[in-house]
Amino acid sequence: MGPGRPPKKLDRTIISRVAAQFRPYRPQVTLIVVLVMISATIGLANPFLLKHLIDHGLRANNLHVITVDSLLTIAATLIATAAGVAYAYMSILVGQGIMRDLRNGLFTHLQAMPLRWFTNVRTGEMQSRITNDVTSVQGAVSDTLANVLNNATTAISTIVAMLILDWRLTALSVGVLPFFALIAAKVGKWADVERRKSQENLAALTATTNEVLNVSGALLTKVSGRYDLAGERFAKENAEVAATQVRLQTIMRGFFSLFGLTFTITPTLVFWLAGYLIIGRRDANLSLGTIIAFTSMQGRLFFPVTQLLNVQVELGSSVSLFGRIFEYLDLVPEIRDAENPTHLTPADIRGEVAFENVGFRYDENQSRPTLENIDLRADAGQLVALVGSSGAGKTSLTYLIPRLYDVTEGRVTIDGHDVRDISLASLGQIIGFVTQETYLVHDTIRENLRYGRSDATDEQIEEAAKAAAIHNHIMSLPDGYATVVGERGYKLSGGEKQRISIARAILKDPRVLILDEATSALDTQSERLVQGALERLMPGRTTFAIAHRLSTVRAADLIVVMSHGRIVERGTHEELLAHGGEYRRLYDLQFED
C-alpha cells in the first residue's frame, strides 16, 4: 500500500470507531442514560393510571379516584417530559462535540499531509469531506445514542406492560415487527448505496463551485468568455446530485409510508380481537379500561419501534459517510517526524546547507529523475543563486530543504543534521520562503504579517514592514494595517504582496532563506523596491535565490547552473562568464540587445 493510501475498513470496524468517538464524553453519556431511564420508566405509568381511572373511577363513579389518578398522570407526564428535554439537550451537546472533534481532527490531519498529496486532490473534495460529510452524519451522532436508549427502553418496557395487560393482544401487536426489521435492513443497504453516491456527487459539485466561483476562476471565465462551459459542467453535476437525492428520498418515504399504514391498521385489528374475545369467547378478564390502556400503549410501542428502525436505516446509510471521513483520517503522511526527531531553534543553527549525492523523483514511475547526482554545499551566510532554463530542477532542489518533498537518494543536511532527522516544527522555524506567487489569506494585513511570527507586537510588525519598504503604502490605505486584503490578496498589486511576504520573512528571522523567483513577475519599479527589501533581508542568512533575470544574481557568492536535473556549472559571475558555458549562453540570450 503506497503512502497516503487509506486501508480498507470493514463496516463493523467503522461502527466500532464511531462508538469510540463517544469515549471522551463518558460522564455526559452516563447522565443521558440515567435521564432516559427516568423518562421511559415514569412515562410507562400513564397507561396503568388510565386503566385504573376508567375501571375504578369512571365506571365506579368515584370522583376521588378520578382526581388522584388525573393528578398523578399530569405529574408523571411533567417529570417524563422534563427528563426528556434534559437528555435531548445533553445528546445535542455530545453530538456537536463529536462533530467538532471530527472536523478539527480532519483539518489538523490534512494540514500534515505532504505537498505531493495536495497536488493530486481537488480542493473542493477536501472541503466536502470536512463540511458536507461531517454535517450529513450529524444526526446519526447527535440523536442516535439518546434515541436508541430511550426508544429501546420504551419499547421493551411497553411490551412487558402489554403482556401484563393481555398476552393475546400483545402477540398481535408485536407480530409484525420482525417483518419490518427485515425490510429496514434491506432499505438500509439501498440507502447506503445512494447516500455514498450522493456525497460523491456533492463533493464533485463543491469542487466545481470552488474552482469557478473565486477570483481566479471568475477571471478565467470572464476573459475566456466560456460561461457556457462552466455552466454546463455545473448543471450536469447538479443534476446528478438531484437524481441521487430523489432516489434516496423515494426509498425512505416508501419505507415509512408502509410502516405508517401498518401503524394505522394494527389498532383496528386489536379492537376486532378484543371484541371477538369479549363477545365471541365471553372473556370476562378484558375490561374496558384494559382495552383503552392497551391501545394507548400501542403508540408507545410503534413510535419507538419506528424510530429504532429509522436509526437502523440511518446508521446503515451513514456508515459509508463515516467511511469517507475515516479514509482521510487514515491517510498516512508521507513526510513526518522521525521517531526521535532533533529539535532546533534558529539560535542553534549556523545555516550550513549541503546536498550529498541527492536524487529525486516526483513519481517513482517517471522514466527520468527530476534531480540526480546533486552535490552542493552552501556555507553559513552565503548567497547561492540557482539559474537555468525552465524545468531544470531549481525549485525542486529548494523544496528538499524544508522537506516539502523527501529525497529519493542521498541526503540534505543543515549544519550536518539530516533534515529528515530534524522535527518539521523546527524546520518551519529555521527556514523562510519567499515565492514568486505570494499567498495571502482573506484577513487584515496585520494578521497576514503575523504568519511570520504569531506573537509579534504591532511595533515589530511595523518595523518589518518598514524594512520591506511597504509600511508607507500600508499607512496610505484607509484602514492601514487593518485593511482586509481580499481572497488571495487580490486587492494588492504583485509588488505589494511580495513586499508583505518579505516582511513576513523578516519577522520570522530564519537562518536559511529561499527566494523562488521573487521578482520575475514584477514591473521595473516594483522589482527595484522588492530587490532593495531582499538585500536588507539576506545578510546573516544562508540564502538560495532562484532567478531567471541574471542581473539580480551577479553579487552571489556562488552561482549554480542547472540543466535537466543536474548541476552543470558553478562559480562566481565573472568565473562563469569567462568559462563560456551554459551560464554564458543564458547571459548572452538575456543581454544580446
C-alpha positions in Angstrom: 0.0 0.0 0.0 1.5 3.3 -1.1 1.9 6.4 1.1 -1.3 8.2 1.7 -3.5 5.3 0.6 -6.2 4.6 3.1 -6.5 1.0 4.4 -9.8 -0.7 3.6 -12.1 -0.9 6.6 -14.9 -3.4 7.4 -18.3 -1.9 8.3 -18.1 -3.3 11.9 -14.7 -1.7 12.3 -16.2 1.6 11.2 -19.1 1.2 13.7 -16.6 0.4 16.4 -14.6 3.6 15.6 -17.8 5.7 15.6 -18.6 4.3 19.1 -15.1 5.2 20.2 -15.9 8.9 19.4 -18.1 8.9 22.5 -15.4 7.9 24.9 -14.3 11.5 25.8 -17.9 12.2 26.8 -18.5 9.3 29.2 -19.9 11.5 32.1 -22.4 13.1 29.7 -23.3 9.7 28.3 -23.9 8.3 31.7 -26.2 11.2 32.6 -28.1 10.7 29.3 -28.6 7.0 30.3 -30.0 8.0 33.7 -32.3 10.6 32.3 -33.6 8.2 29.6 -34.4 5.5 32.1 -36.3 8.1 34.2 -38.3 9.4 31.3 -39.1 5.9 29.9 -40.0 4.4 33.3 -42.2 7.2 34.5 -43.9 7.6 31.2 -45.0 3.9 31.4 -47.2 4.8 34.5 -49.7 6.7 32.4 -51.5 3.7 30.7 -51.9 1.9 34.1 -53.2 5.1 35.7 -55.6 5.4 32.8 -56.8 1.8 33.3 -57.3 2.4 37.0 -59.1 5.8 36.3 -61.6 4.1 33.9 -62.3 0.9 35.8 -62.2 2.2 39.3 -63.0 5.9 38.8 -65.4 6.5 35.9 -67.2 3.2 35.9 -67.4 3.3 39.8 -68.5 7.0 39.8 -65.6 7.7 42.2 -64.5 11.3 41.9 -61.7 10.9 44.4 -60.0 8.2 42.3 -60.5 10.2 39.1 -58.9 13.3 40.8 -55.9 11.4 42.2 -55.3 9.4 39.0 -55.5 12.6 36.9 -53.1 14.5 39.2 -50.6 11.5 39.2 -50.9 11.3 35.4 -50.1 15.1 35.0 -47.2 14.8 37.4 -45.8 11.7 35.6 -46.1 13.5 32.3 -44.3 16.6 33.5 -41.4 14.6 35.1 -41.0 12.4 32.0 -41.1 15.5 29.7 -38.5 17.3 31.8 -36.2 14.3 31.8 -36.8 14.0 28.0 -35.9 17.7 27.4 -32.8 17.3 29.6 -31.4 14.2 27.8 -32.2 15.7 24.4 -30.1 18.8 25.4 -27.3 16.6 26.6 -27.3 14.4 23.5 -27.1 17.6 21.4 -24.1 18.7 23.4 -22.4 15.4 23.0 -23.2 15.2 19.3 -22.0 18.6 18.5 -18.8 18.0 20.5 -18.1 14.9 18.4 -18.8 16.8 15.2 -16.4 19.5 16.4 -13.8 16.8 17.2 -14.2 15.2 13.8 -13.8 18.5 11.9 -10.8 19.5 14.0 -9.2 16.1 13.5 -9.7 16.2 9.8 -8.4 19.7 9.4 -5.3 19.0 11.6 -4.6 15.7 9.9 -4.9 17.1 6.4 -2.6 20.0 7.3 0.1 17.4 7.9 -0.3 15.8 4.5 2.7 16.4 2.1 2.6 18.8 -0.8 2.5 15.9 -3.2 -0.9 14.9 -1.9 -2.4 18.3 -2.3 -1.3 18.4 -5.9 -3.3 15.3 -6.6 -6.6 16.1 -5.0 -9.3 18.7 -5.7 -9.7 21.4 -3.1 -13.5 21.1 -3.2 -13.2 17.3 -2.4 -11.3 18.1 0.8 -13.9 20.8 1.7 -16.7 18.4 1.1 -15.3 15.8 3.5 -14.8 18.3 6.2 -18.2 20.1 5.8 -20.7 18.1 3.8 -19.8 14.6 5.0 -19.4 15.5 8.7 -22.7 17.5 8.6 -24.5 14.6 7.0 -23.6 12.2 9.8 -24.5 14.9 12.4 -28.0 13.5 13.0 -26.7 9.9 13.4 -24.2 11.0 16.1 -26.3 13.7 17.8 -29.5 11.7 18.1 -28.5 8.0 17.9 -27.4 7.4 21.5 -30.3 9.1 23.2 -32.8 7.8 20.7 -31.6 4.2 20.9 -31.6 4.2 24.7 -34.9 5.9 25.0 -36.8 4.1 22.3 -35.3 0.7 23.2 -36.2 1.2 26.9 -39.7 2.5 26.0 -40.4 -0.4 23.5 -39.2 -3.1 25.9 -41.0 -1.8 28.9 -44.1 -1.2 26.9 -44.1 -4.8 25.6 -43.7 -6.0 29.2 -46.6 -3.8 30.3 -48.8 -5.0 27.4 -48.1 -8.6 28.3 -49.2 -7.9 31.8 -52.5 -6.4 30.4 -53.1 -9.2 27.8 -50.7 -11.5 26.1 -53.0 -12.2 23.1 -53.4 -8.6 22.1 -49.7 -8.2 22.6 -48.9 -11.1 20.3 -51.0 -9.5 17.5 -49.4 -6.1 18.1 -45.7 -7.2 18.0 -46.1 -10.0 15.5 -45.5 -7.6 12.6 -42.2 -6.2 14.0 -39.8 -8.9 12.7 -41.2 -8.3 9.2 -40.4 -4.6 9.4 -36.9 -5.3 10.8 -36.1 -7.3 7.7 -37.4 -4.5 5.4 -35.4 -1.9 7.4 -32.2 -3.9 6.9 -32.8 -4.0 3.1 -33.8 -0.4 2.9 -30.6 0.5 4.8 -28.4 -1.2 2.2 -30.2 0.6 -0.6 -29.9 3.9 1.2 -26.2 3.3 1.9 -25.5 3.0 -1.8 -27.5 6.1 -2.7 -26.0 8.1 0.2 -22.5 7.4 -0.9 -23.3 8.3 -4.5 -25.0 11.5 -3.2 -21.9 12.5 -1.2 -19.5 11.8 -4.0 -21.7 13.8 -6.4 -21.9 16.6 -3.8 -18.1 16.6 -3.4 -17.7 17.0 -7.2 -20.3 19.8 -7.2 -18.5 21.6 -4.3 -15.1 21.2 -6.1 -16.5 22.7 -9.3 -18.1 25.6 -7.3 -14.8 26.2 -5.5 -12.9 26.2 -8.8 -15.2 28.6 -10.7 -16.6 30.9 -8.1 -13.4 32.5 -6.8 -11.3 35.4 -8.0 -9.1 33.3 -10.2 -11.9 31.2 -11.6 -14.1 34.2 -12.3 -11.2 36.0 -14.0 -10.6 32.9 -16.3 -14.3 32.7 -17.1 -14.7 36.3 -18.0 -11.5 36.7 -20.1 -12.2 33.4 -22.0 -15.9 34.1 -22.4 -16.7 30.4 -21.7 -19.6 31.0 -19.3 -21.4 28.2 -21.1 -18.7 25.6 -20.4 -18.7 26.4 -16.7 -22.5 26.5 -16.6 -22.9 23.1 -18.4 -20.4 21.5 -16.1 -22.1 22.8 -13.0 -25.6 21.9 -14.4 -24.5 18.3 -15.1 -23.1 17.7 -11.7 -26.0 19.4 -10.0 -28.4 17.2 -11.9 -26.6 14.1 -10.7 -26.9 15.4 -7.1 -30.6 15.9 -7.5 -31.1 12.5 -9.1 -29.4 10.6 -6.3 -31.4 12.7 -3.7 -34.6 11.8 -5.5 -33.8 8.1 -5.3 -32.7 8.3 -1.7 -35.8 10.2 -0.5 -38.1 7.9 -2.5 -36.6 4.9 -0.8 -37.0 6.4 2.7 -40.5 7.8 2.0 -41.7 4.5 0.7 -40.4 2.6 3.7 -42.1 5.0 6.2 -45.3 5.1 4.3 -45.5 1.3 4.5 -44.8 1.4 8.2 -47.4 4.2 8.8 -50.0 2.1 7.0 -49.4 -0.8 9.4 -49.4 1.6 12.4 -52.9 2.7 11.3 -54.3 -0.8 10.6 -53.0 -2.6 13.7 -55.1 -0.8 16.3 -58.2 -1.7 14.3 -57.2 -5.4 14.4 -56.6 -5.1 18.1 -60.1 -3.8 18.6 -61.5 -6.6 16.5 -59.6 -9.2 18.5 -60.7 -7.6 21.8 -64.3 -7.6 20.6 -64.0 -11.3 19.5 -62.6 -12.3 22.9 -65.3 -10.4 24.8 -68.3 -11.2 22.6 -67.4 -14.4 20.9 -65.4 -16.1 23.7 -67.2 -14.4 26.7 -63.8 -13.4 28.2 -64.5 -11.6 31.4 -60.8 -10.7 32.1 -60.8 -8.0 29.4 -62.3 -4.8 30.8 -62.9 -1.5 29.0 -60.0 0.1 31.0 -57.7 -2.7 29.8 -58.6 -2.2 26.2 -58.2 1.5 26.3 -55.0 1.3 28.2 -53.7 -1.3 25.8 -54.5 0.8 22.7 -52.9 3.8 24.3 -49.7 1.8 24.7 -49.6 0.9 21.0 -48.4 4.5 20.3 -45.7 3.9 22.9 -44.7 0.8 21.1 -45.0 1.7 17.4 -43.4 5.1 17.6 -40.2 3.9 19.4 -40.0 0.9 17.0 -40.4 3.3 14.1 -37.5 5.4 15.5 -35.4 2.3 16.1 -35.9 1.1 12.5 -35.1 4.6 11.3 -31.9 4.5 13.4 -31.1 1.2 11.7 -31.6 2.7 8.3 -29.8 6.0 9.1 -26.8 4.2 10.6 -26.6 1.8 7.7 -26.6 4.7 5.2 -24.2 6.8 7.5 -21.6 4.0 7.6 -20.4 4.9 4.1 -20.1 8.6 5.1 -18.1 7.7 8.2 -16.0 5.5 5.9 -15.2 8.6 3.8 -14.3 10.6 6.8 -12.1 7.8 8.2 -10.4 7.3 4.8 -9.0 10.8 5.2 -8.1 10.3 8.9 -6.3 7.1 8.0 -4.2 8.7 5.4 -0.6 8.2 6.4 1.5 11.4 5.8 4.4 10.6 3.6 6.6 13.2 5.3 6.5 13.1 9.1 8.8 13.4 12.0 11.4 10.7 12.8 10.8 8.6 15.8 13.1 10.7 18.0 13.5 14.0 16.0 16.1 16.6 16.7 14.5 19.9 17.9 16.4 23.0 16.9 15.8 26.7 17.2 17.2 29.4 14.9 19.7 30.3 17.7 21.1 26.7 17.4 21.8 27.0 13.7 24.7 28.5 11.7 23.0 27.8 8.4 25.4 25.5 6.5 23.3 23.5 3.9 24.6 20.6 2.0 23.2 18.3 -0.7 25.1 15.0 -0.7 24.6 12.8 -3.9 20.9 13.8 -4.0 18.5 12.2 -6.4 14.7 12.9 -6.5 11.6 11.8 -8.4 8.1 13.2 -8.1 6.7 9.9 -9.2 8.5 6.6 -8.7 7.4 5.6 -12.2 8.7 8.6 -14.1 11.4 7.5 -16.6 13.9 10.2 -15.9 14.7 11.6 -12.4 13.8 15.2 -11.6 17.2 15.6 -9.9 20.3 13.3 -10.0 23.8 13.4 -8.6 23.4 16.7 -6.8 26.4 17.6 -4.7 26.3 21.1 -3.4 27.4 22.9 -0.2 26.4 26.4 0.9 28.4 27.8 3.8 26.7 29.7 6.6 25.7 33.2 5.4 26.4 32.5 1.7 24.1 33.7 -1.1 23.7 30.8 -3.6 22.0 31.6 -6.9 20.3 28.8 -8.8 19.9 29.5 -12.5 18.9 27.6 -15.6 16.1 27.1 -18.1 12.6 26.3 -17.0 12.3 22.7 -15.9 15.9 22.4 -14.9 15.1 21.4 -11.4 15.8 24.6 -9.5 12.6 24.8 -7.5 12.6 21.1 -6.9 16.0 21.4 -5.3 14.9 24.0 -2.9 11.7 22.0 -2.0 14.0 19.4 -0.4 15.5 21.7 2.2 12.2 22.3 4.2 11.0 18.7 3.4 8.2 19.7 1.1 9.4 16.6 -0.5 11.9 14.0 0.6 14.9 12.9 -1.4 14.8 9.6 -3.3 18.6 9.2 -2.9 21.3 10.8 -0.8 20.5 13.3 1.9 20.1 17.0 2.6 21.7 18.4 5.8 21.6 21.6 7.8 24.7 22.0 9.9 25.4 18.3 9.5 21.9 17.3 10.6 19.9 15.2 8.0 16.7 17.3 7.5 14.8 14.0 7.9 16.0 13.8 11.5 15.0 17.4 12.3 11.5 18.0 13.5 9.1 19.5 11.0 8.3 22.3 13.5 12.0 23.1 13.8 12.4 23.2 10.0 9.4 25.6 9.9 11.3 28.0 12.3 14.7 27.7 10.7 13.7 28.1 7.0 11.9 31.0 5.4 10.4 31.1 1.9 9.6 34.0 -0.5 8.0 32.7 -3.6 7.0 34.2 -7.0 3.3 33.9 -6.1 2.7 35.2 -2.6 -0.3 33.6 -0.9 -2.3 35.9 1.4 -5.4 34.8 3.4 -8.6 36.8 3.4 -7.8 38.8 6.5 -6.1 42.0 7.5 -2.6 43.0 6.5 -1.6 42.8 10.2 -2.8 39.2 10.5 -1.2 38.2 7.3 2.1 39.5 8.6 1.7 37.6 11.8 2.0 34.4 9.8 5.7 35.1 10.0 5.6 35.3 13.8 2.4 34.8 15.7 3.4 36.7 18.8 4.8 39.7 17.0 3.8 43.1 18.5 2.4 45.9 16.4 5.7 47.7 16.7 7.6 44.7 15.4 5.2 44.3 12.6 5.6 47.9 11.5 9.5 47.7 11.8 9.4 44.6 9.5 7.1 46.4 7.0 9.5 49.4 7.0 12.4 47.1 6.3 10.4 45.6 3.4 9.5 49.1 2.0 5.8 48.5 2.4 5.0 50.5 5.5 4.3 53.8 3.8 1.9 52.2 1.3 0.0 50.4 4.1 -0.4 53.6 6.0 -1.8 55.3 2.9 -4.7 52.8 2.9 -7.9 54.0 4.6 -7.7 51.2 7.2 -3.9 50.9 7.4 -2.8 47.6 8.8 -6.5 46.7 9.4 -7.1 46.6 5.7 -8.6 43.3 4.6 -6.6 42.1 1.5 -9.3 40.1 -0.1 -9.1 36.5 -1.3 -5.5 35.6 -2.1 -4.6 39.2 -1.6 -6.3 40.4 -4.9 -6.7 43.9 -3.5 -2.9 44.4 -3.6 -0.5 44.5 -6.6 2.1 41.8 -7.2 4.9 44.0 -5.8 2.9 44.9 -2.7 2.1 41.3 -2.0 5.8 40.4 -2.5 6.9 43.0 0.0 4.4 41.8 2.5 5.8 38.3 2.0 9.3 39.7 2.6 8.1 41.5 5.8 6.8 38.1 7.0 10.2 36.6 6.4 11.8 39.5 8.3 9.5 38.9 11.2 10.3 35.1 11.1 14.0 35.8 11.1 15.0 32.4 9.6 18.6 31.1 9.4 18.0 29.7 5.9 16.2 31.8 3.3 14.8 30.5 -0.1 13.8 33.1 -2.7 12.0 31.4 -5.6 11.9 33.9 -8.5 10.7 36.6 -6.1 10.9 39.4 -8.6 10.4 37.7 -12.0 6.8 38.8 -12.5 7.2 42.4 -11.3 7.5 45.6 -13.2 10.8 47.6 -13.1 9.7 49.9 -10.2 8.3 47.1 -8.1 11.3 44.9 -8.8 13.6 47.6 -7.5 11.6 48.1 -4.3 11.4 44.3 -3.8 15.1 43.8 -4.6 16.0 46.5 -2.1 13.9 44.8 0.6 15.6 41.4 -0.2 19.0 43.0 0.1 18.1 44.1 3.6 16.7 40.6 4.4 19.6 38.4 3.2 22.6 39.4 5.3 23.4 37.0 8.0 21.4 34.2 6.4 22.2 31.3 4.1 20.2 32.2 1.0 19.2 30.2 -2.0 17.9 32.5 -4.8 16.2 31.2 -7.9 16.2 33.8 -10.7 15.7 34.0 -14.4 17.0 37.5 -14.6 20.7 37.0 -14.3 21.2 40.7 -13.4 19.8 40.0 -10.0 22.4 37.4 -9.1 25.7 39.0 -10.0 26.6 39.6 -6.4 26.0 35.9 -5.4 28.8 34.1 -3.6 28.1 31.1 -5.7 26.1 30.7 -8.9 24.9 27.1 -9.6 23.8 26.4 -13.2 21.3 23.6 -13.6 20.1 21.7 -16.7 17.8 18.6 -16.9 18.1 18.0 -13.1 21.9 18.2 -12.9 24.4 20.8 -11.9 26.4 21.6 -15.0 28.4 24.6 -13.8 29.2 26.5 -10.6 31.2 29.6 -9.7 31.0 33.3 -9.4 29.5 35.6 -12.1 32.9 36.5 -13.5 34.2 33.0 -13.4 31.2 31.6 -15.3 31.3 34.3 -17.9 34.9 33.6 -18.5 34.2 29.8 -18.7 31.9 30.4 -21.7 29.5 27.6 -21.0 25.7 27.4 -20.3 25.7 30.4 -18.0 27.4 32.5 -20.7 24.8 31.3 -23.2 21.9 32.2 -20.9 23.6 35.6 -20.1 24.1 36.4 -23.8 20.4 35.5 -24.6 19.2 38.0 -22.0 21.5 40.8 -22.9 22.1 40.3 -26.6 20.1 43.5 -27.3 
